């Protein structure tokens, strides 16, 4: 009987707060990360804050070149590759041989292409973070992809950390950076 009376009092007290809509706000402090659920007040139009524009710090590109012979003819095939454009497409990163073939109008179902696949690619003139992964004429594609993705995520999270927490450099707050990146990845997997 007492539980029923308390329950009815709580329901009656909260009746004015029930609007059917709530706002989920992040609550991040140096000690903890959580969320706060607040009811939307009657007459209040909740409009989400538009995301901050993402300004890429630097364009990432590289020059690829392959030389080989086929049927007594020498081929020298160059290509300037916009790495950001490849990464933005979201699908898997295509092989540089396929890029060179496309840019030089070589059919990927030809014997010429098969011979080209047997030849190593030389890389040069890396720009942006790609320069960190160019060693001589070799390019660490996997290392670049990992670094590009990490920088992309930080580019999305940094404006939020600045706006909500006043933190201008997430790299100086490793535990918070790790927590935000994990939350980002969790949210990405949930979609």
Residue pairs with C-beta under 8 A, 6 or more apart in sequence:
17 39
18 39
19 39
19 40
19 41
19 42
21 39
21 40
21 46
22 37
22 38
22 39
22 40
23 37
23 38
23 39
23 40
23 46
24 35
24 36
24 37
25 35
25 36
25 37
25 38
26 33
26 34
26 35
26 36
26 164
27 33
27 34
27 35
27 36
28 34
28 164
28 165
28 176
30 176
33 176
33 179
33 183
40 46
49 163
51 156
51 159
52 159
52 160
52 163
54 155
54 156
54 159
55 155
56 84
56 155
57 128
57 151
57 155
58 127
58 128
58 129
59 82
59 84
59 127
59 128
60 82
60 83
60 84
60 87
60 127
60 128
60 129
60 130
60 144
60 148
61 80
61 81
61 82
61 83
61 84
61 125
61 126
61 127
61 128
61 130
62 80
62 81
62 83
62 123
62 124
62 125
62 126
62 127
62 130
62 134
62 139
63 78
63 79
63 80
63 81
63 123
63 124
63 125
63 126
64 78
64 79
64 81
64 96
64 99
64 100
64 121
64 122
64 123
65 76
65 77
65 78
65 79
65 121
65 122
65 123
65 124
66 75
66 76
66 77
66 97
66 100
66 116
66 119
66 120
66 121
66 122
67 74
67 75
67 76
67 77
67 119
67 122
68 74
68 75
68 115
68 116
68 118
68 119
69 75
70 111
70 112
70 115
70 116
75 112
75 116
77 100
77 101
77 103
77 104
77 106
77 116
78 100
78 104
79 96
79 99
79 100
79 103
79 104
81 96
81 99
83 128
83 130
83 144
83 148
84 128
84 148
86 93
86 94
87 93
87 145
87 148
87 149
87 152
93 141
93 145
96 121
96 139
96 141
97 113
97 116
97 117
97 121
98 108
100 106
100 116
100 121
101 107
101 108
101 113
101 116
102 108
106 112
106 113
106 116
107 113
121 139
122 137
123 134
123 137
123 138
123 139
124 134
124 137
126 133
126 134
126 139
129 144
129 147
129 148
129 151
130 139
130 144
132 143
132 144
132 147
133 139
133 140
133 141
133 143
133 144
133 147
134 140
150 181
153 181
153 184
153 185
154 170
154 171
154 177
154 181
156 184
157 170
157 177
157 180
157 181
157 184
158 169
158 170
160 180
161 167
161 170
161 173
161 176
161 180
162 168
165 176
167 173
167 176
170 176
170 177
170 180
171 177
